[in-house]
């Protein structure tokens, strides 16, 4: 059962902008927050755990869940690579009395905002520049050159959505960014 007092705090950004670092920090800082685990059809990376980092589904399983209307939001972020938020995940966390923290793509973030309105806060984490983002992504060494180029092209597109979000956090200095994120959370969940 959905909680009328539960809030959704949605962090979105291009890959490498720092949203996951911010979300992890906030989860340690605030007991009343819980992380929404997204579902994806992408391959599981080394060190990732099913049910903790993502719910890993095959493309077929993901499409079946779409047909059953099991998602609060979903997107085909890259061809054949789906991401989404299961309705049961939101219901589970609200039943625990938590405000829900998301780390999702911009399309999904804006869709959740449309569905949940003032119950949702969308925070766009913006890198200081596209060049800085490229350096961060290369430093990860998690993908081949073709995948890297797809991510950079997607990042450039995603940056154009920043004005559509409720708040923009420029992640130039991590300590400052974390403090600003804390202030946003406190203001929103009070």
C-alpha positions as a Markdown table, in Angstrom:
| # | Residue | x | y | z |
|---|---|---|---|---|
| 1 | Unk | 0.0 | 0.0 | 0.0 |
| 2 | Unk | 1.4 | 3.4 | -1.0 |
| 3 | Unk | 2.1 | 5.9 | 1.7 |
| 4 | Unk | 0.6 | 9.4 | 1.3 |
| 5 | Unk | 3.5 | 10.7 | 3.5 |
| 6 | Unk | 6.3 | 8.9 | 1.6 |
| 7 | Unk | 8.5 | 11.0 | -0.7 |
| 8 | Unk | 10.5 | 10.1 | -3.8 |
| 9 | Unk | 13.9 | 11.8 | -4.0 |
| 10 | Unk | 15.2 | 11.1 | -7.5 |
| 11 | Unk | 18.8 | 11.7 | -8.5 |
| 12 | Unk | 19.5 | 11.7 | -12.2 |
| 13 | Unk | 22.6 | 12.5 | -14.3 |
| 14 | Unk | 24.7 | 11.3 | -17.1 |
| 15 | Unk | 27.0 | 8.3 | -16.3 |
| 16 | Unk | 30.0 | 9.5 | -14.4 |
| 17 | Unk | 28.6 | 12.7 | -13.0 |
| 18 | Unk | 28.7 | 11.4 | -9.4 |
| 19 | Unk | 25.0 | 10.6 | -8.7 |
| 20 | Unk | 25.8 | 7.2 | -7.3 |
| 21 | Unk | 28.4 | 8.6 | -4.9 |
| 22 | Unk | 25.9 | 11.2 | -3.7 |
| 23 | Unk | 23.2 | 8.7 | -3.2 |
| 24 | Unk | 25.4 | 6.3 | -1.2 |
| 25 | Unk | 26.5 | 9.2 | 1.0 |
| 26 | Unk | 22.9 | 10.3 | 1.6 |
| 27 | Unk | 21.8 | 6.7 | 2.5 |
| 28 | Unk | 24.5 | 6.6 | 5.2 |
| 29 | Unk | 23.5 | 10.0 | 6.5 |
| 30 | Unk | 19.7 | 9.6 | 6.8 |
| 31 | Unk | 18.1 | 6.6 | 8.4 |
| 32 | Unk | 14.7 | 7.6 | 7.0 |
| 33 | Unk | 15.9 | 7.0 | 3.4 |
| 34 | Unk | 15.9 | 3.7 | 1.5 |
| 35 | Unk | 17.3 | 3.0 | -1.9 |
| 36 | Unk | 15.1 | 2.0 | -4.8 |
| 37 | Unk | 16.7 | -0.9 | -6.6 |
| 38 | Unk | 16.1 | -0.6 | -10.3 |
| 39 | Unk | 15.5 | -3.4 | -12.7 |
| 40 | Unk | 17.7 | -3.7 | -15.9 |
| 41 | Unk | 18.2 | -6.0 | -18.8 |
| 42 | Unk | 21.9 | -5.1 | -19.1 |
| 43 | Unk | 24.6 | -7.5 | -18.3 |
| 44 | Unk | 25.6 | -7.8 | -14.6 |
| 45 | Unk | 29.1 | -6.2 | -14.0 |
| 46 | Unk | 31.7 | -7.8 | -11.7 |
| 47 | Unk | 30.9 | -7.1 | -8.1 |
| 48 | Unk | 27.2 | -6.3 | -8.7 |
| 49 | Unk | 24.6 | -8.3 | -6.8 |
| 50 | Unk | 21.1 | -9.1 | -7.9 |
| 51 | Unk | 18.6 | -7.4 | -5.7 |
| 52 | Unk | 21.1 | -5.0 | -4.2 |
| 53 | Unk | 22.6 | -3.1 | -7.2 |
| 54 | Unk | 19.8 | -4.0 | -9.7 |
| 55 | Unk | 17.2 | -6.6 | -10.3 |
| 56 | Unk | 18.8 | -8.3 | -13.4 |
| 57 | Unk | 16.2 | -9.5 | -15.9 |
| 58 | Unk | 16.6 | -10.9 | -19.3 |
| 59 | Unk | 15.2 | -8.8 | -22.2 |
| 60 | Unk | 12.3 | -11.2 | -22.4 |
| 61 | Unk | 11.6 | -11.0 | -18.6 |
| 62 | Unk | 11.7 | -7.2 | -18.8 |
| 63 | Unk | 9.3 | -7.1 | -21.7 |
| 64 | Unk | 6.9 | -9.5 | -19.9 |
| 65 | Unk | 7.0 | -7.2 | -16.8 |
| 66 | Unk | 6.2 | -4.2 | -19.1 |
| 67 | Unk | 3.2 | -6.1 | -20.5 |
| 68 | Unk | 2.0 | -6.9 | -16.9 |
| 69 | Unk | 2.3 | -3.1 | -16.1 |
| 70 | Unk | 4.7 | -4.0 | -13.3 |
| 71 | Unk | 6.8 | -0.8 | -13.7 |
| 72 | Unk | 6.2 | 2.7 | -12.3 |
| 73 | Unk | 8.5 | 3.8 | -15.1 |
| 74 | Unk | 10.8 | 2.2 | -17.6 |
| 75 | Unk | 12.9 | 3.2 | -20.5 |
| 76 | Unk | 14.9 | 1.5 | -23.3 |
| 77 | Unk | 18.0 | 3.6 | -22.5 |
| 78 | Unk | 20.1 | 1.9 | -25.2 |
| 79 | Unk | 18.9 | -0.4 | -27.9 |
| 80 | Unk | 17.9 | -3.7 | -26.2 |
| 81 | Unk | 18.9 | -2.4 | -22.8 |
| 82 | Unk | 16.0 | -1.6 | -20.5 |
| 83 | Unk | 15.9 | 0.1 | -17.1 |
| 84 | Unk | 12.9 | 0.6 | -14.8 |
| 85 | Unk | 11.4 | 1.0 | -11.4 |
| 86 | Unk | 9.1 | -1.8 | -10.3 |
| 87 | Unk | 5.9 | -0.7 | -8.6 |
| 88 | Unk | 6.4 | -3.4 | -5.9 |
| 89 | Unk | 9.8 | -1.8 | -5.0 |
| 90 | Unk | 8.1 | 1.6 | -4.2 |
| 91 | Unk | 5.3 | -0.2 | -2.3 |
| 92 | Unk | 7.8 | -2.3 | -0.3 |
| 93 | Unk | 9.9 | 0.7 | 0.8 |
| 94 | Unk | 6.9 | 2.9 | 1.7 |
| 95 | Unk | 5.5 | 0.0 | 3.7 |
| 96 | Unk | 8.7 | 0.2 | 5.7 |
| 97 | Unk | 8.0 | 3.9 | 6.4 |
| 98 | Unk | 10.9 | 5.1 | 4.3 |
| 99 | Unk | 11.3 | 8.0 | 1.9 |
| 100 | Unk | 12.7 | 6.5 | -1.3 |
| 101 | Unk | 16.0 | 7.5 | -2.9 |
| 102 | Unk | 16.5 | 6.9 | -6.7 |
| 103 | Unk | 19.5 | 6.8 | -8.9 |
| 104 | Unk | 18.0 | 6.6 | -12.4 |
| 105 | Unk | 18.2 | 8.0 | -15.9 |
| 106 | Unk | 16.7 | 11.4 | -16.8 |
| 107 | Unk | 13.7 | 10.0 | -18.8 |
| 108 | Unk | 12.7 | 7.7 | -15.9 |
| 109 | Unk | 13.2 | 10.6 | -13.4 |
| 110 | Unk | 10.9 | 12.9 | -15.3 |
| 111 | Unk | 8.3 | 10.2 | -15.7 |
| 112 | Unk | 8.2 | 9.5 | -12.0 |
| 113 | Unk | 7.9 | 13.3 | -11.4 |
| 114 | Unk | 4.9 | 13.4 | -13.7 |
| 115 | Unk | 3.2 | 10.4 | -11.9 |
| 116 | Unk | 4.0 | 11.5 | -8.3 |
| 117 | Unk | 4.0 | 15.3 | -8.7 |
| 118 | Unk | 4.9 | 17.2 | -5.5 |
| 119 | Unk | 5.6 | 13.9 | -3.7 |
| 120 | Unk | 8.8 | 13.7 | -5.9 |
| 121 | Unk | 11.9 | 15.8 | -6.0 |
| 122 | Unk | 14.1 | 15.4 | -9.1 |
| 123 | Unk | 17.7 | 16.5 | -8.7 |
| 124 | Unk | 20.0 | 16.6 | -11.7 |
| 125 | Unk | 23.6 | 16.1 | -10.9 |
| 126 | Unk | 25.7 | 18.0 | -13.5 |
| 127 | Unk | 29.4 | 17.5 | -14.1 |
| 128 | Unk | 31.5 | 20.7 | -14.3 |
| 129 | Unk | 31.9 | 20.0 | -18.1 |
| 130 | Unk | 31.5 | 17.3 | -20.7 |
| 131 | Unk | 35.3 | 17.0 | -20.8 |
| 132 | Unk | 35.4 | 16.3 | -17.0 |
| 133 | Unk | 32.8 | 13.7 | -17.5 |
| 134 | Unk | 34.8 | 12.0 | -20.3 |
| 135 | Unk | 37.8 | 11.8 | -18.0 |
| 136 | Unk | 35.8 | 10.3 | -15.2 |
| 137 | Unk | 34.2 | 7.7 | -17.5 |
| 138 | Unk | 37.6 | 6.7 | -19.0 |
| 139 | Unk | 39.0 | 6.3 | -15.5 |
| 140 | Unk | 36.4 | 3.7 | -14.7 |
| 141 | Unk | 37.8 | 1.4 | -17.4 |
| 142 | Unk | 34.5 | -0.6 | -17.4 |
| 143 | Unk | 33.7 | -0.6 | -21.2 |
| 144 | Unk | 35.1 | -0.9 | -24.7 |
| 145 | Unk | 35.5 | 2.2 | -27.0 |
| 146 | Unk | 32.2 | 1.7 | -28.8 |
| 147 | Unk | 30.3 | 1.5 | -25.5 |
| 148 | Unk | 32.2 | 4.6 | -24.2 |
| 149 | Unk | 31.3 | 6.6 | -27.3 |
| 150 | Unk | 27.6 | 5.7 | -26.9 |
| 151 | Unk | 27.7 | 6.8 | -23.2 |
| 152 | Unk | 29.3 | 10.2 | -24.1 |
| 153 | Unk | 26.7 | 10.8 | -26.8 |
| 154 | Unk | 23.9 | 9.9 | -24.4 |
| 155 | Unk | 25.5 | 12.2 | -21.7 |
| 156 | Unk | 25.5 | 15.2 | -24.1 |
| 157 | Unk | 21.8 | 14.6 | -24.8 |
| 158 | Unk | 21.0 | 14.1 | -21.1 |
| 159 | Unk | 22.6 | 17.4 | -20.1 |
| 160 | Unk | 19.9 | 19.2 | -22.1 |
| 161 | Unk | 17.3 | 17.9 | -19.6 |
| 162 | Unk | 18.8 | 19.7 | -16.5 |
| 163 | Unk | 16.4 | 22.6 | -16.7 |
| 164 | Unk | 13.4 | 20.2 | -16.6 |
| 165 | Unk | 14.4 | 19.0 | -13.1 |
| 166 | Unk | 13.4 | 20.5 | -9.8 |
| 167 | Unk | 17.0 | 21.2 | -8.8 |
| 168 | Unk | 20.5 | 21.1 | -10.4 |
| 169 | Unk | 23.6 | 20.2 | -8.4 |
| 170 | Unk | 26.9 | 21.0 | -10.1 |
| 171 | Unk | 29.3 | 18.3 | -9.0 |
| 172 | Unk | 32.6 | 20.3 | -9.2 |
| 173 | Unk | 33.7 | 19.9 | -5.6 |
| 174 | Unk | 32.4 | 16.7 | -4.0 |
| 175 | Unk | 32.4 | 18.0 | -0.4 |
| 176 | Unk | 30.3 | 21.0 | -1.3 |
| 177 | Unk | 28.0 | 18.9 | -3.5 |
| 178 | Unk | 27.3 | 16.5 | -0.7 |
| 179 | Unk | 26.5 | 19.3 | 1.7 |
| 180 | Unk | 24.1 | 20.9 | -0.8 |
| 181 | Unk | 22.5 | 17.5 | -1.4 |
| 182 | Unk | 21.9 | 17.1 | 2.4 |
| 183 | Unk | 20.3 | 20.5 | 2.6 |
| 184 | Unk | 18.0 | 19.6 | -0.3 |
| 185 | Unk | 16.9 | 16.4 | 1.4 |
| 186 | Unk | 16.3 | 18.0 | 4.8 |
| 187 | Unk | 14.2 | 20.7 | 3.2 |
| 188 | Unk | 12.1 | 18.3 | 1.1 |
| 189 | Unk | 11.3 | 15.6 | 3.7 |
| 190 | Unk | 10.5 | 17.9 | 6.6 |
